[in-house]
Amino acid sequence: MTKKATFGAGCFWGVEAAFRQIDGVTKTRVGYAGGKLEDPTYEDVCSHTTGHAEVVEVTYDDDVVSYDDLLNVFWHKHDPTQLNRQGWDVGDQYRSVVFFHDEEQRQAAERSRASEQSEYRKPIVTQIEPAPTFYEAEDYHQQYLEKRGRSSCTTQLAQTA
């Protein structure tokens, strides 16, 4: 059965590239979610006034890949202990967030976060929230790294992909 999952883990380019490599992921879209402005642009989101996070919407076949498997990719593609940043990228649009689409995803995300905490000395700051409206990012952001012949935009992603 086809389902959706939505994750924010810093700059959406590398996160999307990581999810596109997973068997069972049938589609990805990068975009914005969790803010107060309808239909924001990249420039709007970068202004730090909209409250949106850069996110990846993952469409997947749960007969091939589980939500828990997707959560595992999510946790290992960024540092969930960094508040409103990932590496050099600083701002609320880079926050760590799981937007759940149903109660099953909420419970799985909370279990997963609790389990992952044992891997970190600092507290995990990842937010787990109901999936809000997803606004697709501009076309030039879609599969950004793939279009440029790259699979990652960070050393961390390249090492774990």
Backbone torsions as a table, in degrees:
resi	resn	phi	psi	omega
1	MET	NA	138.7	-179.4
2	THR	-82.3	131.9	178.8
3	LYS	-134.7	168.9	176.9
4	LYS	-119.4	148.9	173.7
5	ALA	-137.9	147.0	-178.7
6	THR	-133.2	126.6	-175.6
7	PHE	-133.0	140.9	170.8
8	GLY	-117.4	122.7	-176.0
9	ALA	-146.4	45.4	-177.7
10	GLY	96.1	-154.9	180.0
11	CYS	-54.8	126.6	-172.5
12	PHE	-71.5	-16.1	-177.6
13	TRP	-61.5	-53.4	-177.5
14	GLY	-70.3	-34.5	179.1
15	VAL	-65.4	-44.2	177.4
16	GLU	-60.9	-44.4	-178.8
17	ALA	-59.5	-39.7	179.8
18	ALA	-64.3	-45.3	-178.5
19	PHE	-69.3	-30.6	-179.6
20	ARG	-66.8	-18.0	-179.1
21	GLN	-86.4	-3.6	-173.8
22	ILE	-90.1	126.4	174.4
23	ASP	-60.5	133.9	-179.2
24	GLY	100.7	-18.1	174.1
25	VAL	-81.5	119.1	-174.4
26	THR	-99.6	-18.4	-178.9
27	LYS	-163.8	146.9	171.2
28	THR	-133.1	150.2	172.4
29	ARG	-141.4	136.1	173.1
30	VAL	-95.3	150.5	-178.8
31	GLY	-174.5	-157.8	-173.5
32	TYR	-129.1	141.1	179.2
33	ALA	-154.5	155.2	173.1
34	GLY	90.6	11.8	-179.4
35	GLY	-112.5	-172.1	-174.7
36	LYS	-107.1	-8.7	-179.3
37	LEU	-95.2	131.7	176.1
38	GLU	-75.8	139.1	175.7
39	ASP	50.0	56.7	-178.5
40	PRO	-72.0	155.8	172.8
41	THR	-98.3	169.3	176.5
42	TYR	-58.0	-42.5	179.2
43	GLU	-62.3	-40.4	177.1
44	ASP	-59.0	-49.0	-176.8
45	VAL	-63.6	-40.1	-180.0
46	CYS	-69.7	-13.9	179.1
47	SER	-74.9	-10.8	-179.3
48	HIS	62.6	27.3	179.5
49	THR	-115.8	-7.1	-174.9
50	THR	-97.2	-24.6	-178.0
51	GLY	82.4	4.4	-179.8
52	HIS	-77.6	150.4	170.7
53	ALA	-103.8	148.9	169.0
54	GLU	-75.7	124.2	-175.6
55	VAL	-133.3	164.0	172.6
56	VAL	-119.3	126.0	173.2
57	GLU	-94.7	120.9	-176.2
58	VAL	-109.3	123.4	172.7
59	THR	-100.8	128.8	-174.3
60	TYR	-143.0	157.3	177.0
61	ASP	-96.5	108.5	-175.7
62	ASP	-73.9	-1.5	170.2
63	ASP	-81.1	-16.4	-177.3
64	VAL	-108.6	-41.2	-179.1
65	VAL	-135.4	136.3	-177.9
66	SER	-88.9	160.6	174.2
67	TYR	-61.5	-37.7	176.8
68	ASP	-60.6	-37.9	176.7
69	ASP	-63.7	-40.9	178.3
70	LEU	-65.5	-40.9	176.5
71	LEU	-60.1	-39.4	178.5
72	ASN	-60.8	-42.6	176.5
73	VAL	-62.2	-46.9	179.7
74	PHE	-54.1	-52.1	-176.9
75	TRP	-61.8	-33.1	-174.0
76	HIS	-94.8	4.2	178.4
77	LYS	-105.5	4.9	177.0
78	HIS	-160.5	175.1	177.2
79	ASP	-100.9	103.1	-175.5
80	PRO	-75.3	2.9	177.4
81	THR	-95.2	-5.3	-179.7
82	GLN	-91.1	121.7	-179.3
83	LEU	-84.1	121.1	175.6
84	ASN	55.5	40.6	175.6
85	ARG	-169.3	159.5	167.3
86	GLN	-144.5	109.6	-178.6
87	GLY	60.3	-125.9	-178.8
88	TRP	-77.1	-15.9	-178.9
89	ASP	-83.0	116.4	-176.5
90	VAL	-122.4	134.9	177.1
91	GLY	142.9	160.4	-176.4
92	ASP	-63.8	-20.7	178.9
93	GLN	-70.6	-13.8	-179.9
94	TYR	-100.7	13.6	-176.7
95	ARG	-65.8	157.2	177.1
96	SER	-88.5	119.6	-176.4
97	VAL	-151.9	141.3	170.5
98	VAL	-112.1	119.4	174.3
99	PHE	-98.4	109.9	-176.4
100	PHE	-87.3	147.6	-177.3
101	HIS	-101.8	-11.4	177.1
102	ASP	-160.1	173.5	-177.2
103	GLU	-62.2	-37.0	178.6
104	GLU	-60.9	-43.5	177.6
105	GLN	-66.2	-39.3	179.1
106	ARG	-59.6	-49.2	-178.9
107	GLN	-62.7	-42.4	179.6
108	ALA	-63.6	-41.8	180.0
109	ALA	-64.7	-41.3	179.7
110	GLU	-67.7	-42.2	176.2
111	ARG	-61.2	-44.5	-177.6
112	SER	-64.5	-44.1	178.9
113	ARG	-60.5	-45.1	179.2
114	ALA	-60.8	-41.3	179.5
115	SER	-66.9	-43.2	-179.0
116	GLU	-65.5	-28.5	-176.5
117	GLN	-54.8	-32.4	-179.1
118	SER	-64.7	-16.2	-179.8
119	GLU	-85.3	-8.1	-173.5
120	TYR	-126.2	144.1	174.4
121	ARG	-78.3	-39.0	179.7
122	LYS	-86.0	156.0	178.6
123	PRO	-67.8	141.9	172.6
124	ILE	-72.2	131.5	-177.9
125	VAL	-105.4	6.7	-178.4
126	THR	-57.7	128.7	176.1
127	GLN	-86.6	145.1	174.1
128	ILE	-123.8	113.1	-171.4
129	GLU	-138.1	156.5	174.7
130	PRO	-60.2	142.3	-180.0
131	ALA	-64.5	120.2	175.5
132	PRO	-87.8	-170.6	174.9
133	THR	-61.6	132.9	177.0
134	PHE	-97.7	127.9	176.4
135	TYR	-111.2	117.0	-178.3
136	GLU	-65.1	135.1	177.8
137	ALA	-72.5	166.3	179.5
138	GLU	-56.9	152.0	-174.6
139	ASP	-55.8	-37.7	-176.7
140	TYR	-65.6	-16.8	177.0
141	HIS	-84.4	-22.0	-176.6
142	GLN	-69.1	126.9	179.9
143	GLN	49.7	39.8	-175.6
144	TYR	-52.2	-51.1	-177.0
145	LEU	-70.3	-39.5	178.6
146	GLU	-58.7	-41.8	179.4
147	LYS	-63.6	-20.9	-178.2
148	ARG	-106.5	10.7	176.9
149	GLY	72.9	24.3	-179.9
150	ARG	-120.6	154.4	178.5
151	SER	-110.1	-7.9	-176.4
152	SER	-154.2	154.1	174.9
153	CYS	-113.7	0.2	177.2
154	THR	-135.6	155.6	176.4
155	THR	-61.3	-41.0	-178.8
156	GLN	-58.4	-45.8	-179.6
157	LEU	-66.1	-40.6	-177.9
158	ALA	-64.5	-36.4	-177.3
159	GLN	-74.0	-28.5	-175.1
160	THR	-106.5	-3.4	-177.7
161	ALA	-73.0	NA	NA
